[in-house]
Amino acid sequence: MDYKKSKAPVNTVTRNIMDLCNDTGNIYESVAIISKRANQISLQIKEDLSKKLAEFASYSDSLEEVFENREQIEISRYYEKLPKPTLLATQEFIENKVYWRDPSRENQEN
């Protein structure tokens, strides 16, 4: 998922609970699916940010050599302005872009 091009809102949006449980039939199951996806998105964002900021890391032991890097600040600001992982995951769930399955239901049907 390209979270940079997502249509998810940046601010919190009030949602109808019944709309979230249409696919699963259970609001708690929907929330669990959304939360697991939000954790995946959060880890992906953290990895991307860490990779970009690793380029600016200095490995000197001197504390006196602290300086600001404009590029590093801009990258950090960009990631701060992205929608939160929970909002991204909720938007994906509403748009049916999240794959999920329940093995216990599959075993009952067979």
C-alpha positions, 0 to 999 in steps of 0.5 A: 500500500502506498500510504503517501497517496492514500485518500485517508483524512488527516484528522479524526472522522466520525464513522457509522459503526454499522457501516464498519461491521457490514463485511464481518457482521461483528464490530469487534472483529472489524476493529480487530482487523483494522487494528492489525492492519494499522500495526502493519502500516505503522511498522512500514512507515517506521521502517521507511522513516528509519531508512531515510534518517539513517543516511543522516546519522553521524557516528561520532562520540562528541556531543559538541558537534550537534548540527541541524540538517534541513533535509532531515527536518523536512523528512521528519515534518513530512512524516508527521503530516501523514495520516495516522496508521489507524486512519489509513487502516480504517480507510483501507477497510472501508474501501475493501482493500484489506484481505482478511479471513477467519479460519474458524468459519472456514472449518465450520463450512467444510 
